[in-house]
Amino acid sequence: MPRVLVIDNDPSIAELMTAILSDEGYAVATLLDTTHAAIAAAVGRQEPDCVLLDSSGEGPDGTWTEAAYLAARERSIPTILFTADFNAVLEARDSTSDRAVAAEFAAILPKPFTLDELVEAVTTASRRSVPFDASARADRARTVALARRLDEVGATDVRTSTRREWATFGSPDDDRIYQLYWWQLLGVYMLGRYESDGRLSLVGQFLERDAAIAAVIHESA
């Protein structure tokens, strides 16, 4: 069952999308918060097969920036531009700007739309998706990738789990010990640091793995 994430700050539209697409056999989740942090966390939690992205995001370039982010992820997410802006439709269709090229929209759904247009757009986008692999083997592969990245930045004594992404390691430039864990429920990386008395302090929550690792490097610099 393909998974669709509907991102729209209009609850009525989100509810309508849920009704239509669930009847078509899709697993549908909705997000009313169109900030980048909310979108990145929701995508990390759900790993949808496509995103229906409303054009009323933050700022004039918000939608284009979010689509580019989704396209550039390690597992890219095909995105549908969902908009009533005729000029945006033309720009996306003809790729007449750098932001349109970076967005790589899998489909465009102008408002108002017909039922057939909606289903066709979601079908087209979801077929471009590489299904998310939630198997134990894939989790181990992601953990190996985390350990490799820590080695690349000079972390010491990297110890990982055989489950989801988890690592205990020493910082590159001092004797501090850190732990980094992917919290699937919230869709964030949790970074902790062991203090000299053995307490574990929370350094922060991060939407991206490399942002968490960069925080370690910054602290130890």
C-alpha positions as CSV (number, residue, x, y, z in Angstrom):
1,M,0.0,0.0,0.0
2,P,1.8,3.2,-1.1
3,R,2.0,5.9,1.5
4,V,1.0,9.5,0.7
5,L,1.8,12.5,2.9
6,V,-0.6,15.5,2.3
7,I,0.9,18.8,3.4
8,D,-1.7,21.5,3.5
9,N,-2.5,24.2,6.1
10,D,-6.2,23.9,5.1
11,P,-7.9,21.2,7.3
12,S,-10.8,20.9,4.9
13,I,-8.5,20.1,1.9
14,A,-6.4,17.7,4.0
15,E,-9.6,15.9,5.1
16,L,-10.8,15.7,1.5
17,M,-7.5,14.3,0.3
18,T,-7.6,11.7,3.0
19,A,-11.1,10.6,2.0
20,I,-10.4,10.4,-1.7
21,L,-6.9,8.7,-1.6
22,S,-7.8,6.2,1.2
23,D,-10.7,5.1,-1.0
24,E,-8.2,4.6,-3.8
25,G,-6.1,2.2,-1.6
26,Y,-3.4,4.6,-0.4
27,A,-2.2,5.0,3.2
28,V,-2.7,8.7,3.8
29,A,-1.2,10.9,6.5
30,T,-1.8,14.7,6.7
31,L,0.3,17.6,8.0
32,L,-1.1,21.0,8.6
33,D,2.2,22.6,9.8
34,T,4.1,23.7,6.7
35,T,7.3,24.7,8.4
36,H,10.5,23.0,7.3
37,A,11.1,21.4,10.7
38,A,7.6,19.9,10.8
39,I,7.9,18.6,7.2
40,A,11.3,17.1,7.7
41,A,10.3,15.3,10.9
42,A,7.1,14.0,9.4
43,V,8.9,12.6,6.3
44,G,11.6,11.1,8.6
45,R,8.9,9.3,10.6
46,Q,6.8,8.1,7.8
47,E,9.1,7.8,4.8
48,P,6.1,8.3,2.4
49,D,6.1,7.2,-1.3
50,C,5.1,10.7,-2.4
51,V,4.2,14.1,-0.9
52,L,1.3,16.2,-2.0
53,L,2.7,19.7,-1.2
54,D,0.4,22.7,-1.1
55,S,1.9,26.0,-2.4
56,S,1.1,28.0,0.7
57,G,4.3,27.3,2.6
58,E,6.6,29.7,4.4
59,G,7.7,32.6,2.2
60,P,7.5,33.0,-1.6
61,D,10.0,30.2,-2.2
62,G,8.8,27.9,0.7
63,T,7.2,25.2,-1.5
64,W,10.1,25.2,-4.0
65,T,12.6,24.9,-1.2
66,E,10.8,22.0,0.5
67,A,10.4,20.2,-2.8
68,A,14.1,20.6,-3.5
69,Y,14.9,19.3,0.0
70,L,12.7,16.2,-0.5
71,A,14.3,15.6,-3.9
72,A,17.8,15.8,-2.5
73,R,17.3,13.4,0.4
74,E,19.3,10.2,0.5
75,R,16.0,8.5,-0.2
76,S,14.3,11.1,-2.4
77,I,10.6,11.7,-2.1
78,P,8.6,12.4,-5.3
79,T,6.6,15.6,-4.8
80,I,3.4,16.9,-6.3
81,L,3.0,20.6,-6.6
82,F,-0.6,21.4,-5.4
83,T,-1.4,25.0,-6.2
84,A,-3.9,27.5,-7.4
85,D,-1.1,29.8,-8.7
86,F,-1.3,29.6,-12.5
87,N,2.2,31.2,-12.9
88,A,3.7,28.6,-10.5
89,V,2.1,25.8,-12.6
90,L,3.7,27.2,-15.8
91,E,7.1,27.7,-14.1
92,A,7.1,24.1,-12.7
93,R,5.9,22.6,-16.0
94,D,8.4,24.4,-18.2
95,S,11.3,24.3,-15.6
96,T,11.9,28.0,-16.4
97,S,13.9,28.7,-13.2
98,D,16.6,27.3,-11.1
99,R,14.2,26.6,-8.3
100,A,11.9,24.7,-10.6
101,V,14.8,22.5,-11.7
102,A,15.9,21.8,-8.1
103,A,12.3,21.0,-7.0
104,E,12.0,18.1,-9.5
105,F,8.2,17.9,-9.2
106,A,7.0,14.4,-10.1
107,A,3.6,15.8,-11.0
108,I,1.6,19.1,-10.9
109,L,-1.9,19.4,-9.6
110,P,-3.6,22.7,-10.3
111,K,-6.5,23.9,-8.1
112,P,-9.4,23.4,-8.7
113,F,-8.8,19.8,-9.7
114,T,-10.9,16.8,-10.8
115,L,-10.9,13.4,-9.0
116,D,-9.2,11.8,-12.0
117,E,-6.4,14.4,-12.1
118,L,-5.7,13.9,-8.4
119,V,-5.5,10.1,-8.7
120,E,-3.4,10.3,-11.8
121,A,-0.9,12.7,-10.1
122,V,-0.5,10.6,-7.0
123,T,-0.2,7.4,-9.1
124,T,2.5,9.0,-11.2
125,A,4.5,10.3,-8.3
126,S,4.2,7.2,-6.1
127,R,5.4,5.0,-9.0
128,R,8.7,7.0,-9.1
129,S,9.4,6.2,-5.4
130,V,11.9,3.6,-4.2
131,P,10.0,1.8,-1.4
132,F,11.5,2.4,2.1
133,D,13.2,-0.7,3.4
134,A,12.3,-1.2,7.1
135,S,13.9,-4.6,7.4
136,A,16.4,-5.5,10.0
137,R,19.1,-5.8,7.3
138,A,18.3,-2.3,6.0
139,D,18.5,-0.9,9.6
140,R,22.0,-2.5,9.9
141,A,23.0,-0.9,6.7
142,R,22.0,2.5,7.9
143,T,23.9,1.9,11.1
144,V,27.0,1.0,9.1
145,A,26.6,4.2,7.1
146,L,26.4,6.1,10.3
147,A,29.6,4.5,11.6
148,R,31.4,5.2,8.3
149,R,30.4,8.9,8.5
150,L,31.7,9.1,12.1
151,D,35.0,7.6,11.0
152,E,35.3,10.1,8.2
153,V,35.1,13.1,10.6
154,G,37.6,11.5,13.0
155,A,35.4,10.2,15.8
156,T,37.1,7.6,18.0
157,D,36.1,4.3,19.4
158,V,32.9,4.1,17.4
159,R,30.5,1.5,18.8
160,T,27.2,0.8,17.1
161,S,24.1,-1.3,17.7
162,T,22.8,-4.1,15.5
163,R,19.4,-2.3,15.5
164,R,18.5,1.2,14.4
165,E,21.0,3.9,14.0
166,W,22.8,4.2,17.3
167,A,26.4,4.9,18.1
168,T,28.5,5.7,21.1
169,F,31.8,7.5,20.2
170,G,34.5,9.8,21.2
171,S,34.7,13.3,19.8
172,P,37.5,14.1,17.2
173,D,39.4,16.6,19.3
174,D,38.9,15.9,23.0
175,D,38.0,13.1,25.4
176,R,34.2,13.7,25.5
177,I,31.9,10.7,24.8
178,Y,28.7,11.1,22.8
179,Q,25.7,9.0,21.9
180,L,23.7,9.5,18.7
181,Y,20.3,7.8,18.2
182,W,17.6,8.0,15.5
183,W,14.3,8.4,17.2
184,Q,11.9,6.9,14.7
185,L,8.7,8.0,16.6
186,L,9.6,11.7,16.3
187,G,11.7,11.5,13.2
188,V,14.8,13.2,14.8
189,Y,18.3,12.3,15.8
190,M,19.0,12.6,19.5
191,L,22.5,13.6,20.5
192,G,23.7,13.2,24.1
193,R,27.0,13.9,25.8
194,Y,28.4,12.2,28.8
195,E,29.6,14.6,31.5
196,S,32.7,14.0,33.7
197,D,30.4,12.8,36.5
198,G,28.8,10.2,34.2
199,R,25.5,12.1,33.6
200,L,24.2,12.1,30.1
201,S,23.2,15.6,28.9
202,L,21.1,16.2,25.9
203,V,22.9,18.3,23.3
204,G,19.9,18.5,21.0
205,Q,17.5,17.0,18.5
206,F,18.5,17.2,14.8
207,L,16.5,16.6,11.7
208,E,19.6,15.5,9.7
209,R,22.4,13.1,10.7
210,D,25.2,15.3,9.5
211,A,23.8,18.3,11.4
212,A,24.1,16.2,14.6
213,I,27.6,15.2,13.8
214,A,28.5,18.8,12.9
215,A,27.3,19.8,16.4
216,V,29.9,17.4,17.9
217,I,32.7,18.8,15.8
218,H,31.6,22.4,16.8
219,E,31.7,21.5,20.5
220,S,35.1,19.9,20.3
221,A,36.7,22.6,18.2
